[in-house]
Amino acid sequence: MSIIYGRRVRLRGAERSDLETFVEWVNDPEVTVGLTLFLPMSSVDEEKWFDNAMQRPQEEKPLVIDRKVGEDWRVIGNSGFFDFDWVARSAEVGIMIGDKTVWNQGYGTDVMTLLLRHGFETLNLNRIYLRVYAENKRAIRTYEKVGFVHEGRMRQAVYKHGSYSDVLYMSVLREEWNANNRRDDGLSRAP
Ligand SMILES: CC(C)(COP(=O)(O)OP(=O)(O)OC[C@H]1O[C@@H](n2cnc3c(N)ncnc32)[C@H](O)[C@@H]1OP(=O)(O)O)[C@@H](O)C(=O)NCCC(=O)NCCS
């Protein structure tokens, strides 16, 4: 598998040299408020996470998000697929744009569109799902925009920052992806 290119973003394999940036993001309360990560993470924890991640099957390895700045690419986040069920052809997807300065500029929407295309057209999945905290309105809006459908709500399923949160399940089926004809998304296949 090679780098997955969109018009403004690309998805590439993670390098050890990315870890310094990742550790900053996963310790930033504004970034982690919507994530399952909530305890402080050291660079040693991050190294361990990376070493484990590199042992996973290729399709489960992290996909680092770069955005195009002039002729260069700059890292803004991390994403990936996990919990594959190859009989049901289903997997969970996750995304973190750690660079807060680029939130609300459409990058999350572009990345999720690329991830869906990758999941359906390269990994040949039939169902791509995710879990999101009910308070994470920006994330929910992003997922709705690219075609995720609300599936259900796990009430008070997590406890964070002194209160319980509901967790929403959302998914896209291959038939919905095909019907929405995401090939017209303006995302090129070459750099
Ligand atoms: C969630 C995340 C991936 C979204 O990426 P992004 O690049 O900021 O999102 P986009 O700009 O593509 O789209 C955001 C949409 O949410 C809307 N939005 C922002 N804040 C909102 C709010 N409080 N309520 C409702 N909608 C909101 C924006 O207006 C935009 O919708 P629009 O295009 O219709 O105007 C990114 O912010 C992120 O990674 N955050 C930190 C980690 C995280 O929460 N990850 C998700 C875990 S499930």
Ligand as a Chemical Component Dictionary entry (heavy atoms), coordinates in Angstrom:
data_LIG
# 
_chem_comp.id                   LIG 
_chem_comp.type                 NON-POLYMER 
_chem_comp.pdbx_formal_charge   0 
_chem_comp.three_letter_code    LIG 
# 
loop_
_chem_comp_atom.comp_id 
_chem_comp_atom.atom_id 
_chem_comp_atom.alt_atom_id 
_chem_comp_atom.type_symbol 
_chem_comp_atom.charge 
_chem_comp_atom.model_Cartn_x 
_chem_comp_atom.model_Cartn_y 
_chem_comp_atom.model_Cartn_z 
_chem_comp_atom.pdbx_ordinal 
LIG C1  C1  C 0 -13.427 15.996 15.015 1  
LIG C2  C2  C 0 -12.429 16.427 13.938 2  
LIG C3  C3  C 0 -11.871 15.201 13.225 3  
LIG C4  C4  C 0 -13.170 17.296 12.884 4  
LIG O1  O1  O 0 -12.262 17.772 11.946 5  
LIG P1  P1  P 0 -12.349 19.287 11.418 6  
LIG O2  O2  O 0 -11.350 19.454 10.349 7  
LIG O3  O3  O 0 -12.280 20.195 12.591 8  
LIG O4  O4  O 0 -13.854 19.272 10.830 9  
LIG P2  P2  P 0 -14.435 19.971 9.493  10 
LIG O5  O5  O 0 -13.916 21.363 9.413  11 
LIG O6  O6  O 0 -14.224 19.084 8.332  12 
LIG O7  O7  O 0 -16.015 19.951 9.822  13 
LIG C5  C5  C 0 -16.479 20.429 11.070 14 
LIG C6  C6  C 0 -17.976 20.705 10.977 15 
LIG O8  O8  O 0 -18.500 20.776 12.310 16 
LIG C7  C7  C 0 -19.129 22.026 12.489 17 
LIG N1  N1  N 0 -19.004 22.380 13.896 18 
LIG C8  C8  C 0 -17.919 22.849 14.566 19 
LIG N2  N2  N 0 -18.221 23.021 15.861 20 
LIG C9  C9  C 0 -19.511 22.665 16.012 21 
LIG C10 C10 C 0 -20.410 22.635 17.113 22 
LIG N3  N3  N 0 -20.021 23.009 18.339 23 
LIG N4  N4  N 0 -21.686 22.209 16.909 24 
LIG C11 C11 C 0 -22.102 21.816 15.676 25 
LIG N5  N5  N 0 -21.286 21.834 14.576 26 
LIG C12 C12 C 0 -20.014 22.248 14.757 27 
LIG C13 C13 C 0 -18.412 22.943 11.539 28 
LIG O9  O9  O 0 -19.142 24.112 11.285 29 
LIG C14 C14 C 0 -18.281 22.026 10.319 30 
LIG O10 O10 O 0 -19.511 21.859 9.668  31 
LIG P3  P3  P 0 -19.907 22.701 8.330  32 
LIG O11 O11 O 0 -18.879 22.359 7.289  33 
LIG O12 O12 O 0 -21.268 22.219 7.996  34 
LIG O13 O13 O 0 -19.843 24.146 8.715  35 
LIG C15 C15 C 0 -11.270 17.274 14.549 36 
LIG O14 O14 O 0 -11.779 18.493 15.031 37 
LIG C16 C16 C 0 -10.539 16.555 15.668 38 
LIG O15 O15 O 0 -9.782  15.635 15.398 39 
LIG N6  N6  N 0 -10.755 16.949 16.938 40 
LIG C17 C17 C 0 -10.005 16.425 18.095 41 
LIG C18 C18 C 0 -10.089 14.913 18.297 42 
LIG C19 C19 C 0 -11.495 14.345 18.160 43 
LIG O16 O16 O 0 -12.431 14.822 18.778 44 
LIG N7  N7  N 0 -11.617 13.305 17.331 45 
LIG C20 C20 C 0 -12.862 12.626 17.102 46 
LIG C21 C21 C 0 -13.080 11.547 18.084 47 
LIG S1  S1  S 0 -14.595 10.634 17.767 48 
# 
loop_
_chem_comp_bond.comp_id 
_chem_comp_bond.atom_id_1 
_chem_comp_bond.atom_id_2 
_chem_comp_bond.value_order 
_chem_comp_bond.pdbx_ordinal 
LIG C1  C2  SING 1  
LIG C2  C3  SING 2  
LIG C2  C4  SING 3  
LIG C2  C15 SING 4  
LIG C4  O1  SING 5  
LIG O1  P1  SING 6  
LIG P1  O2  DOUB 7  
LIG P1  O3  SING 8  
LIG P1  O4  SING 9  
LIG O4  P2  SING 10 
LIG P2  O5  DOUB 11 
LIG P2  O6  SING 12 
LIG P2  O7  SING 13 
LIG O7  C5  SING 14 
LIG C5  C6  SING 15 
LIG C6  O8  SING 16 
LIG C6  C14 SING 17 
LIG O8  C7  SING 18 
LIG C7  N1  SING 19 
LIG C7  C13 SING 20 
LIG N1  C8  SING 21 
LIG N1  C12 SING 22 
LIG C8  N2  DOUB 23 
LIG N2  C9  SING 24 
LIG C9  C10 SING 25 
LIG C9  C12 DOUB 26 
LIG C10 N3  SING 27 
LIG C10 N4  DOUB 28 
LIG N4  C11 SING 29 
LIG C11 N5  DOUB 30 
LIG N5  C12 SING 31 
LIG C13 O9  SING 32 
LIG C13 C14 SING 33 
LIG C14 O10 SING 34 
LIG O10 P3  SING 35 
LIG P3  O11 DOUB 36 
LIG P3  O12 SING 37 
LIG P3  O13 SING 38 
LIG C15 O14 SING 39 
LIG C15 C16 SING 40 
LIG C16 O15 DOUB 41 
LIG C16 N6  SING 42 
LIG N6  C17 SING 43 
LIG C17 C18 SING 44 
LIG C18 C19 SING 45 
LIG C19 O16 DOUB 46 
LIG C19 N7  SING 47 
LIG N7  C20 SING 48 
LIG C20 C21 SING 49 
LIG C21 S1  SING 50 
# 
